[in-house]
Amino acid sequence: MEISTLATYHCLAFVWYFFVAYSITHIKTEERPSEVFLYGGQWKYLTVLNLVLQAVFYGVSFLADVLRLIKKLRCAKCVISSRDLLFSVLAFPVSTFVCISFWTLYTYNRELVYPKSLDGVIPLWLNHAMHTAVLPFALLEIFALPHRYPAKKKGLILLGFVAFLYISWVLWIYSVTGEWVYPLFALFSPPGLAAFFAGSLAIIISFYNFGEFLNRMIWGQSKFSS
């Protein structure tokens, strides 16, 4: 894509994610089901955290495009590096994980991840904006321009660290409230839960590798943004 086209796309994507994140974080308190949005509010849900992550990523991407348009290449190089790191390590694998894991569990038993009581609070369009549209956006980004992936060890360490932080947050909430962020977790024994978390980490790592594979197949080894 031309830089001006990319800038327009990234700006619109940023506005979209900002709007979706704003919409979910401003649900009226009196409308929230009693079993959700307690300790930690919306910030305990990976879906909501992913919306913020995507807004940050597209904001950084838009800034990189603007700097390239005004020929501030020295500044642009640093921002592009941050953009590519955000996308490769977090934005693509987390979006893919959120979409696929949510709809897989929703199809099996929606009460495990998205209780029916939420239907009267969260509109259908907002549900799909949070859980469906994130994957097409991530795929479109790969096709729109090449991204430089970090060394595999560095990328996986960063991804694993962020996963560890989120799991720690989930466990902290349980230790304080005695309630799991997702009802699904209550089905497992401690060893089973540890195995579930390990399996989820393995899946998100596979999505990281898939994103790197797609990027390489589409753009090759040498064509990267500068």
C-alpha positions, -999 to +999 in steps of 0.1 A: +000+000+000+010+036-005+020+053+028-009+077+026-033+048+022-017+030+051-020+061+072-057+064+065-063+027+072-043+028+105-061+060+116-095+044+109-085+012+127-073+032+157-105+052+159-125+019+156-107+002+184-108+033+206-146+035+200-151-003+208-129-001+239-148+031+250-181+014+244-173-017+266-158+003+294-187+027+296-215+002+302-238+017+328-231+002+363-268-006+369-270-026+336-242-050+345-251-085+357-242-091+393-218-119+384-197-099+360-175-067+362-169-070+399-133-069+413-110-057+385-139-045+364-136-050+327-098-050+330-098-086+341-110-099+307-084-107+280-109-095+254-110-059+268-072-058+274-068-069+237-090-040+226-067-016+244-037-034+229-050-030+194-058+007+199-022+012+210-008-008+181-028+011+155-020+044+171+017+036+169+012+024+133-005+057+124+023+077+140+049+057+120+030+064+088+027+102+096+065+104+103+073+087+070+049+111+052+067+141+066+101+126+060+111+123+096+128+090+089+151+089+119+121+091+143+101+069+120+127+041+122+123+039+160+085+040+159+084+013+132+105-010+153+081-005+182+051-011+158+066-043+144+074-056+179+039-049+191+023-066+162+045-097+160+047-105+197+013-093+209-013-078+185-015-107+161-012-137+184-035-123+211-062-113+186-061-147+170-062-164+204-091-142+216-112-149+184-106-187+181-107-196+218-138-175+225-159-189+196-147-225+203-157-223+239-189-203+231-200-230+207-193-258+232-209-240+262-213-203+262-219-201+299-182-210+304-170-177+288-200-154+280-230-159+302-264-154+285-271-126+310-247-105+290-270-105+260-291-078+275-261-057+283-237-061+254-252-056+219-246-082+193-225-058+172-202-051+202-198-088+209-186-094+173-165-063+174-146-077+204-145-113+195-148-117+157-135-086+139-102-087+157-090-116+136-098-101+101-081-069+112-050-088+123-049-107+090-054-076+069-024-060+087-002-088+076-013-085+040-011-047+041+026-044+049+056-064+060+066-065+097+101-073+110+099-101+135+124-102+165+147-131+170+126-161+179+140-165+214+133-128+222+098-129+208+088-160+227+103-147+259+083-114+256+051-133+247+056-157+276+063-128+300+030-111+291+011-144+294+026-148+328+015-113+339-021-120+328-022-154+345-009-138+376-036-112+374-063-139+370-049-158+400-047-126+421-083-118+414-093-154+425-072-150+457-090-118+466-126-126+455-128-164+455-143-162+420-127-170+387-126-145+359-141-171+336-165-198+349-145-223+328-116-222+353-138-235+382-141-269+364-104-277+368-084-290+397-052-271+404-031-295+383-057-294+356-058-256+356-020-255+354-022-278+324-049-256+308-028-225+312+002-243+297-019-256+268-033-221+262+003-207+262+013-234+237-016-224+214-008-187+215+028-195+207+016-214+177-003-183+166+029-163+170+047-188+147+017-187+123+019-150+120+056-151+114+051-178+087+024-157+069+046-127+070+075-146+055+054-163+029+038-131+017+067-107+019+098-130+019+129-126+041+142-093+029+113-069+023+107-049+054+094-014+061+121+012+067 
